[in-house]
Amino acid sequence: MSKITAFENVTLDGVMQAPAYKDEDRRGGFEHGGWATPYFDSIMAEVASAGAATQTALLLGRRTYVDFAAVWPNMPDDNPFTKVINNAQKYVVSETLDEPLTWNNSTLLKGDAADTVAKLKKQSGTDLVILGSGALIQSLMEHNLIDEFRLLIHPLVLGSGRHLFTNGGSFGKLRLIDTKTSTTGVLIATYQPTSS
């Protein structure tokens, strides 16, 4: 059975919206796009690379997939993550996208998110990493399908934006299993869901 890890940049107030660049996601009039980029350092790169070095596939929601598919195929090869992300198997959970998907190594999982991901988790044999994809994470949390949360918690309060854990979302207890701190003050915390 595959392990599913949510690998997410968040602020101290829990915002996950548009961490990479200014106009990444302007929903709700969000004006703080690109907030995570100034904090990136070698420790964060090492953590991201360690996750990419293992045999993993990406699990993405529709919105994140569409955004990534527009950006990553055009990224320069000197970016250490370009080849990893472009060559990775990508599973895309969507009820609105149609095949064929344009980005290489992309497979559409159509239908109910929890059902299709639960089947994939049982059959895949390859661990899955979720990047972005807040709505997908919420759906999977409701069905206890996420095995690990690796949160890069930035020393920043934005006061607005879409949150990783939403009001009215699923209840969950987490156990801290590892922490690291970057040179820029980002706390890299790894949690596993627990029933006790």
Secondary structure, DSSP 8 states (H G I E B T S, - for coil): ---EEEEEEEETT-B-S--SSTTS--GGG---TTTTGGG--HHHHHHHHHHHHSSEEEEEEHHHHHHHHHHGGGS-TTSTTHHHHHHS-EEEE-SS--SS-SSTTEEEE-S-HHHHHHHHHHH--SEEEEES-HHHHHHHHTTT---EEEEEEES---S-S-BSS-TT----EEEEEEEEE-TTS-EEEEEEEE--
